[in-house]
Amino acid sequence: MLLTATTAKAAIHYVATNGSDASPGTIDQPFRTIKKGTGALNSGDTLYIRGGTYDEIIENWDLPAGSPEMHTTIAGYENENPVIRCTDCGPYAVVTLGQSYTTVQGFTIDAINTPVDGVCVLLAANILFAEMTCLNAARDGVRVIGENTTIRNSHVKDCGRIQTDLADSKGLGIQANSDGGSNTSNLLIGRNFIEGCRAGGIAVHQQSQTTNVVVRENIIQNFGSRSTWGQREGASPQLGHGIIFGHGSYYYAYNNLVINAGRSSGNGYLNRCFLAWGGGDGRPHGSFFWFLNNTCHDADVGIQTWDETNNVTAANNIFSNVDYIELLNGANNSNSSYVTNPMFVNAPAGDFRLQADSPGVNQGVNLSPIVTTDITGASRDGSYDIGAYESDGVVPSLSPPEVISDTTAVSEQ
């Protein structure tokens, strides 16, 4: 089961821009630096960061591990939204969480000064990353290398700032990419808003037997050819992917909105909403991937498989303003109950619900118990609409999602 942070903490400490590291770290006499605050933590303690901008990094050895019953927590204080914007960001991550049973919540990481491969945050195992903002990472926004991690209700914007060579188009919002010695199993990525990233939204893949992954209720927009960062002169055509599943097994993507990748300039470079892949270079084949009740609009490709990828199921999806869709190179792959001319209520205004006379209204298959609500939390009855939204549900907004206290365990398998 994925981990959640408890509300009871052993002790509470505070950091503020008008504080002093000679102070005791109370709310009335806060520390001045985050490093001093994390150094004062014991297992299960909480450090609150008051509003303002901090020229620091947070490293995993600066704080102790928590426990399953009581996480060690670093959090922004009561909607004050402090910002970490380091000048000397080190070689890789602004925030590194290598200790188990830790939570980060409620502040902004601006990675504008990170070097070539820099990321906002690196997450190991047993981490809760919630209600965070990540901006301007040189490469990926959030990188996951361990299991039992939750990323929810967060805003990741404009990652992939640096294109390292003419053939490089890296820079994902969230990437879970483990090696042969670890995996990213039991991963929940839910209700995040990812925009402007060079290489796209979310990828869970590479070289390990990761299992039990859920990617749901995310909004991913303006990536690939429409990302924030322009290409270097002479670079390969920009491409991006909304959601990538590779290798491993039992991955679920549902109720996601993936829009505005645009068209690549060709030569084999394509913007895709969804990609499933496996095999090649000694990696294990991918199998048992589900893409359910998602909406894809404006890309070269709606959904595609690479290499040998087996047991890929796509159902109740919208593929609008795309050139083609295909599930090839694998056994037992299927794509059913989809529409390509959905008749959105008002796509330019961000309303991707279906009009009453759309061919997708009440035409989806019942996917309970995996899918029981839409992207906004509105209930789906026995006659599912195709796509991420129920037509009679909540009016959507293309903005960071409303914060929810969703700590559902990964149980779809």
C-alpha positions in Angstrom: 0.0 0.0 0.0 1.1 3.5 -0.6 2.1 5.5 2.4 0.4 8.5 3.9 1.7 11.0 6.4 0.1 11.0 9.8 -1.0 14.3 11.5 0.6 13.6 14.8 4.3 14.6 14.9 6.9 14.3 17.6 8.0 18.0 17.4 7.4 21.1 15.2 10.1 23.5 14.0 9.9 26.6 11.9 12.1 28.5 9.4 11.5 32.1 8.2 13.4 34.7 6.2 13.5 37.0 9.2 14.7 34.3 11.6 18.1 33.4 13.0 19.9 30.1 13.1 20.8 31.0 16.7 17.1 30.9 17.6 15.3 27.8 19.0 13.2 27.3 15.9 9.8 28.0 17.3 7.1 29.9 15.5 8.0 33.1 17.4 11.7 32.6 17.1 12.3 30.6 13.8 15.5 29.4 12.3 16.8 31.4 9.3 17.9 28.5 7.0 16.2 25.3 5.9 19.5 23.5 6.5 19.4 24.5 10.1 15.8 23.4 10.4 16.4 20.0 8.8 19.4 19.5 11.0 17.2 20.0 14.1 14.7 17.2 13.0 14.3 13.9 14.7 12.4 11.0 13.2 8.8 12.0 12.8 9.3 15.7 13.3 7.8 18.5 11.1 9.6 21.5 9.7 7.4 24.4 8.5 8.8 26.9 6.1 7.3 30.4 6.2 6.7 32.5 3.1 9.6 34.0 1.2 12.4 32.8 -1.1 15.3 30.6 0.1 18.6 30.2 -1.7 19.2 26.7 -0.6 19.0 23.0 -1.5 17.6 20.1 0.6 19.7 17.0 0.7 18.7 13.6 1.9 21.3 13.4 4.6 19.9 16.6 6.1 16.9 14.9 7.7 16.2 11.6 9.4 13.9 8.9 8.1 10.4 8.7 9.6 8.3 5.6 10.1 5.2 4.1 8.5 3.2 5.5 11.4 4.8 9.0 11.5 6.6 10.6 8.5 9.3 13.2 8.8 7.8 16.2 7.1 9.0 19.4 5.4 6.0 21.7 4.5 5.1 25.2 3.5 3.3 27.0 6.3 -0.5 27.6 6.0 -0.7 28.6 2.3 2.3 30.9 2.5 3.9 29.0 -0.4 7.6 29.5 0.2 10.0 29.2 -2.8 13.3 27.4 -2.9 15.4 29.0 -5.7 19.1 27.9 -5.4 21.9 29.9 -6.9 24.4 27.1 -6.4 22.2 24.0 -7.0 24.9 21.4 -7.1 25.2 18.7 -9.8 21.6 17.3 -9.9 18.6 17.9 -7.7 17.3 20.9 -5.7 15.6 18.6 -3.3 16.8 15.0 -2.7 14.7 12.7 -0.6 16.6 9.5 0.0 15.3 8.7 3.4 12.2 6.5 3.7 8.9 7.7 5.2 9.3 11.4 4.4 6.8 13.9 3.2 7.3 17.2 1.3 4.3 19.4 0.9 3.1 22.9 0.1 6.0 24.8 -1.4 7.6 25.7 -4.7 10.9 24.5 -6.1 12.2 26.9 -8.9 15.0 25.0 -10.6 15.9 27.8 -13.0 19.6 27.6 -12.0 20.0 23.8 -12.2 22.8 22.5 -14.4 22.5 20.4 -17.6 20.8 17.3 -16.0 19.2 19.0 -13.1 15.8 18.2 -11.7 13.5 19.8 -9.1 13.4 16.7 -6.9 14.7 13.2 -6.7 12.5 10.7 -4.7 13.6 7.4 -3.4 11.3 4.9 -1.6 8.4 5.5 0.7 7.8 9.2 -0.1 4.7 11.4 -0.2 5.1 14.4 -2.6 1.9 16.5 -2.4 0.6 20.0 -3.2 4.0 21.0 -4.6 5.1 23.3 -7.5 8.1 22.5 -9.7 9.3 25.1 -12.2 12.0 25.4 -14.9 14.0 22.1 -14.4 16.9 21.7 -16.8 15.8 18.1 -17.4 12.9 16.3 -15.6 10.7 17.9 -13.0 10.2 15.0 -10.6 12.4 11.9 -10.8 11.4 8.7 -8.9 13.9 5.9 -8.3 12.2 4.0 -5.5 9.0 2.1 -4.7 5.9 2.9 -2.5 5.8 6.6 -3.5 2.8 8.9 -4.1 2.9 12.1 -6.2 -0.4 14.0 -6.0 -2.0 17.4 -6.4 1.2 19.1 -7.7 2.0 21.5 -10.5 5.0 20.8 -12.7 5.8 23.4 -15.3 8.4 24.2 -18.0 10.8 21.3 -17.5 13.3 20.4 -20.1 14.8 23.8 -20.1 18.2 22.7 -21.5 18.6 20.7 -24.7 22.0 19.0 -24.2 22.7 18.0 -27.8 21.1 18.2 -31.2 19.4 14.8 -30.9 18.2 15.3 -27.3 14.6 16.0 -26.5 14.5 15.0 -22.9 12.6 16.8 -20.1 9.5 15.0 -18.6 7.2 16.3 -15.9 7.5 13.2 -13.9 9.8 10.2 -14.7 10.0 7.0 -12.7 13.1 5.4 -14.1 14.7 2.7 -12.0 17.7 0.5 -12.8 18.4 -3.2 -12.4 19.0 -2.8 -8.7 15.7 -1.1 -7.8 12.2 -0.6 -9.0 9.4 1.9 -8.8 6.6 -0.4 -7.9 3.5 0.7 -6.0 3.5 4.1 -7.5 0.6 6.5 -7.5 0.6 9.6 -9.7 -2.7 11.4 -9.3 -4.3 14.8 -9.9 -1.2 16.6 -11.1 -1.1 19.5 -13.6 1.9 19.2 -16.0 2.4 21.8 -18.7 5.1 23.2 -20.9 7.6 20.4 -20.6 9.8 19.6 -23.5 9.4 15.8 -23.6 6.0 15.5 -22.2 4.2 14.5 -19.1 4.7 11.2 -17.2 6.9 8.1 -17.9 7.3 4.9 -15.9 9.8 2.7 -17.6 13.4 1.3 -17.9 15.2 -1.9 -17.0 13.3 -3.2 -13.9 10.3 -5.4 -13.0 8.2 -2.5 -11.7 4.6 -3.5 -11.0 1.4 -1.9 -9.7 1.5 1.6 -11.0 -1.5 4.0 -11.3 -1.5 7.2 -13.2 -4.9 8.9 -13.0 -6.7 12.2 -13.2 -3.7 14.2 -14.4 -3.9 17.1 -16.9 -0.9 17.2 -19.3 -0.7 20.0 -21.9 1.5 22.1 -24.1 4.4 19.6 -24.6 6.5 18.4 -27.5 6.2 20.8 -30.4 4.2 23.2 -28.2 6.5 23.1 -25.1 7.7 26.3 -23.5 11.3 25.9 -24.6 12.3 26.3 -28.2 14.7 24.0 -29.9 18.4 24.7 -30.5 19.2 25.6 -34.0 19.9 22.4 -36.0 18.3 20.1 -33.4 16.2 17.1 -34.2 12.4 17.9 -34.5 10.9 18.4 -31.0 8.8 15.5 -29.9 6.9 14.6 -26.7 4.7 12.0 -25.1 1.8 12.5 -22.7 2.1 9.2 -20.8 4.7 6.4 -21.4 4.5 2.9 -20.0 7.5 0.7 -20.5 8.7 -2.7 -19.2 7.2 -4.0 -16.0 3.5 -5.0 -15.6 0.2 -4.0 -14.2 0.3 -0.3 -15.1 -3.0 1.7 -15.2 -3.6 5.1 -16.8 -7.2 6.4 -16.5 -9.1 9.7 -16.4 -6.2 11.7 -17.8 -6.5 14.7 -20.1 -3.6 14.9 -22.6 -3.8 17.9 -25.0 -1.8 20.2 -27.2 1.3 18.4 -28.2 0.9 19.7 -31.8 2.6 18.2 -34.9 6.2 17.3 -35.2 8.1 18.2 -38.3 8.5 14.6 -39.4 11.6 12.4 -40.1 10.2 9.8 -37.7 9.8 12.2 -34.8 6.2 12.1 -33.6 4.3 13.6 -30.7 2.2 10.9 -28.9 -0.5 11.1 -26.3 0.2 7.5 -25.1 3.0 5.1 -25.7 3.6 1.5 -24.5 6.9 -0.1 -25.1 9.2 -3.0 -24.0 12.1 -5.1 -25.1 15.3 -3.9 -26.7 18.7 -3.5 -25.2 18.2 -6.4 -22.8 15.2 -4.8 -21.0 12.2 -6.8 -20.1 9.1 -6.7 -22.3 6.1 -4.7 -21.1 2.9 -6.4 -20.4 -0.5 -5.8 -18.8 -0.9 -2.1 -19.4 -4.4 -0.4 -19.3 -5.3 2.9 -20.9 -8.9 3.6 -19.8 -11.2 6.6 -20.1 -8.6 9.1 -21.2 -8.9 12.1 -23.5 -6.2 12.8 -26.1 -6.5 15.9 -28.3 -4.0 17.4 -30.8 -1.0 15.2 -31.4 0.5 13.2 -34.2 -0.4 9.9 -32.6 -3.2 9.0 -30.1 -1.8 5.7 -28.8 1.0 3.4 -30.1 3.1 0.4 -29.0 6.8 -0.1 -29.6 8.8 -3.4 -29.6 7.1 -6.4 -28.0 4.4 -5.1 -25.6 1.8 -7.6 -24.7 -1.7 -7.5 -23.1 -2.2 -3.7 -23.7 -5.8 -2.8 -23.2 -7.2 0.5 -24.4 -10.9 1.3 -23.7 -13.2 4.3 -23.5 -10.6 6.7 -24.9 -11.0 9.8 -27.1 -8.4 10.4 -29.8 -9.2 13.8 -31.3 -7.2 15.7 -33.9 -4.6 12.9 -34.3 -3.2 11.3 -37.4 -3.5 7.6 -36.3 -3.6 5.1 -33.5 -2.1 1.6 -33.5 -1.5 -1.3 -31.1 1.0 -3.5 -32.8 3.9 -5.9 -32.0 2.4 -7.8 -29.1 -0.1 -10.5 -28.1 -3.6 -9.8 -26.8 -3.6 -6.1 -27.5 -7.0 -4.4 -27.9 -8.4 -1.0 -28.5 -12.2 -0.7 -28.1 -15.0 1.8 -27.5 -13.1 4.9 -28.7 -14.1 7.9 -30.6 -12.2 10.2 -32.9 -14.8 12.9 -33.5 -16.0 13.5 -29.9 -17.9 16.8 -30.3 -16.4 18.6 -27.2 -18.5 21.2 -25.5 -15.8 23.9 -26.0 -12.2 22.6 -26.5 -10.7 26.1 -27.1 -12.0 27.2 -23.7 -10.8 24.0 -22.0 -14.2 22.2 -21.7 -13.5 18.7 -22.9 -16.8 17.2 -21.8 -19.0 15.8 -24.5 -22.0 17.5 -26.1 -25.3 15.8 -25.5 -25.4 14.4 -29.1 -21.8 13.3 -29.1 -21.1 9.7 -30.3 -19.3 9.1 -27.0 -22.1 9.8 -24.6 -23.1 6.6 -22.7 -21.2 4.5 -25.3 -18.3 3.4 -23.1 -18.0 0.0 -21.4 -18.4 -0.3 -17.7 -14.9 -0.4 -16.2 -15.8 -0.8 -12.5 -14.2 -1.3 -10.1 -11.1 0.3 -11.6 -12.9 3.4 -13.0 -15.9 4.6 -11.0 -15.6 8.4 -11.3 -14.3 10.9 -13.9 -11.3 13.2 -13.8 -13.2 15.7 -11.6 -14.5 13.1 -9.2 -18.0 13.0 -10.7 -19.6 9.6 -10.5 -19.9 7.4 -13.5 -23.1 5.4 -13.7 -23.6 2.1 -15.5 -23.5 3.9 -18.9 -20.0 5.4 -19.1 -19.2 8.3 -21.4 -16.1 7.8 -23.4 -13.2 10.0 -22.4 -11.9 11.6 -19.2 -15.1 13.5 -18.4 -18.8 12.6 -17.8 -20.9 14.9 -19.9 -23.1 15.8 -16.9 -20.3 16.1 -14.5 -18.4 19.1 -13.1 -17.4 21.9 -15.5 -13.6 21.4 -15.9 -10.9 24.0 -15.7 -7.4 23.9 -17.2 -5.6 24.9 -14.1 -3.8 23.0 -11.3 -6.3 20.6 -9.8 -8.1 21.3 -6.6 -6.2 19.8 -3.6 -7.8 16.6 -2.3 -6.8 14.3 0.5 -6.7 11.2 -1.6 -4.5 8.6 -0.1 -6.0 5.6 -1.9 -3.7 2.6 -2.0 -2.8 1.1 -5.3 -5.2 -1.8 -5.5 -6.3 -1.9 -9.1 -4.4 -5.1 -9.8 
